[in-house]
Amino acid sequence: MVNSKKQIKSNLEYLRKLFIMPDSPDKFIEFGHELLEMIHDFFQQKGGIHSSITLPELSEIFNQTQLPHEPMLIKDVLAEIKTKVIGHSVKVGSPYYIGHMISAIPYFMILLEMIIAALNQNQVKIETAKASSFVEREFVAWLHRLIFNRTERFYQKNIQNPRIALGNITSDGTIANLTALLVAREKAFPPKKGFSSVRAEGIDRALKQHGYTRGVILVSTRGHYSIKKAANLLGLGEDNVIEVPVDHMNKIDLKKLQKRIQALQGRGKKERAKIVAIIGIAGTTETGNVDPLKDLAAISREIGTHFHVDACWGGSALLVDEYRELLQGIEYADSVSIDAHKLLYCPMAMGIILFRSEKDLNLIKHCSRYIIRRNSVDTGRFTIEGSRPFSCLKPWAALKIIGREGYGLLFKRAQECTATLKTILEGCGNFETLNVPELFILAYRFIPEKVRIQLHTWNEQLEKHWSGKNAKELRKNIRKVNHLINALNIKLHKALRRDDTTFVSRTTLESTRYRPQKIVVLRAVLINPLTDRDILQEIVQTQNRIGLDIWREFEPVYLRIMKNSGPEKESTSLRTAEQV
Ligand SMILES: Cc1ncc(COP(=O)(O)O)c(C=O)c1O
């Protein structure tokens, strides 16, 4: 593609030709070919995952303060996209990229995206989305059945029933969670004498009329930040998202949850809290673990609150019977959110929110005079969003092309990759794995073998001498060494980003065997079917090599900690660790 950068004058005839017309497909097909080649080149490129360009250099490229005025030739703009955008995009599909909930996508998704763009349906109303509205309802019913498994009669009656919605397609998981909590908020403050609804009168009146001072949401400390965003938008306030600690498996601590509920309910007249929702997580973002959903369902039922399951990550695992036990109890949820761009292997981005009761979404139903009329069949009556693309075509087609059997193989592969990485890390000696993976996410850290063994020995001694002066000393030593290893892993993670041949992400967990101390962990998400044992070996070798290199700077501090473990020396060694 030659970058001639020819300027052209505005000309309606030329502009008209840019629009899809039955008699002018030549250029469309020509550019379509070029575009596919460009994308193909991108996939074939070797080299860094993020491209070597720096962020300041990128801001130099995209620094035009004026809007474009004269039209440019498509081929020139495509050439610009190729060099400036595609060339510097993150290769999230690379099998060496195992750091986030994103992966390679099947190539047919790109073709489906073309259909979605070409048809340009707007799902808000039947007048702009005919067959696609029916596809959406069918897809929603499939997933509803997968989770709630109500009777055949129920689905026969409701699959295309325009008076209700079993769920919505949303732009992402954040909006799916928001939709669930919006419904929960309406249910928490039902109509009564002198009060119609929260949506009409606002949260202040709702609380006052129902005799509460606050409305709260309970979720574990592993809860996704979208829950706080929702609490903010719903007028409940972010501080009213109460985070309940997790156990060593990163699952909500049920005893602590019960205690929080009792405390909230027993505060007397001055402060009365309404529990708007309890949220269970089916696949936490940081560790992929699943809450005890059955217990959470029972607790929610007992106190009469909405039970939402954030299954944005793990919900699709239900496609495979093997995972049903792990997610058992999800069928008792009032609502469940799932992301198609995660385990359904769809491109960015699409969320799904499903409600067990077909009546729930009526609580937020909206109508207007020119579209989404009261008695229309428009799906837009039930959604928070207005205009929406025909995104569900992607998972709808994927479920047919890949099938439950295919997803079963993909998840099996993901599970094997997770187990393989764990084995390789543990076999190397210089790593410590720090969670029990359930849904393809492994948390671990780099820690030179002798340090790991030392921590292990101290931990064992601590088990024998749980209290007293010795125990205090041991705890202090463990804390100091972990502090040093935290700094080491942050530095390693930054070095890996510079190296750029592989990618894992990083977080901090308070739930490891060193709890409550916060431990910096590397996080691997192993869903790319193109990743294999050899690649995982390479990734670990790279991390080990760079880790050992950095360790040379840290070792003197470690030796100093080992030598001086007295209380008066602590602050000096900690400071030194931070400086390193
Ligand atoms: C458990 C969980 N819930 C919600 C979300 C939010 O999803 P989205 O990024 O699609 O808005 C995520 C995203 O990673 C998640 O992991």
The ligand as a MOL file (V3000), in Angstrom:
LIG
                    3D

  0  0  0     0  0            999 V3000
M  V30 BEGIN CTAB
M  V30 COUNTS 16 16 0 0 0
M  V30 BEGIN ATOM
M  V30 1 C -15.5740 -11.3130 37.8520 0
M  V30 2 C -15.7180 -10.1370 36.9200 0
M  V30 3 N -16.8270 -9.3830 36.9670 0
M  V30 4 C -17.0060 -8.3300 36.1720 0
M  V30 5 C -16.0540 -7.9650 35.2510 0
M  V30 6 C -16.2720 -6.7650 34.3960 0
M  V30 7 O -16.3920 -7.1170 33.0770 0
M  V30 8 P -16.1620 -6.0930 31.8810 0
M  V30 9 O -14.7010 -5.7930 31.8440 0
M  V30 10 O -16.6490 -6.8620 30.7050 0
M  V30 11 O -16.9720 -4.8770 32.1450 0
M  V30 12 C -14.8690 -8.7090 35.1570 0
M  V30 13 C -13.8260 -8.3400 34.2290 0
M  V30 14 O -12.7290 -8.8350 34.2180 0
M  V30 15 C -14.7000 -9.8310 36.0190 0
M  V30 16 O -13.5920 -10.5760 35.9910 0
M  V30 END ATOM
M  V30 BEGIN BOND
M  V30 1 1 1 2
M  V30 2 1 2 3
M  V30 3 2 2 15
M  V30 4 2 3 4
M  V30 5 1 4 5
M  V30 6 1 5 6
M  V30 7 2 5 12
M  V30 8 1 6 7
M  V30 9 1 7 8
M  V30 10 2 8 9
M  V30 11 1 8 10
M  V30 12 1 8 11
M  V30 13 1 12 13
M  V30 14 1 12 15
M  V30 15 2 13 14
M  V30 16 1 15 16
M  V30 END BOND
M  V30 END CTAB
M  END
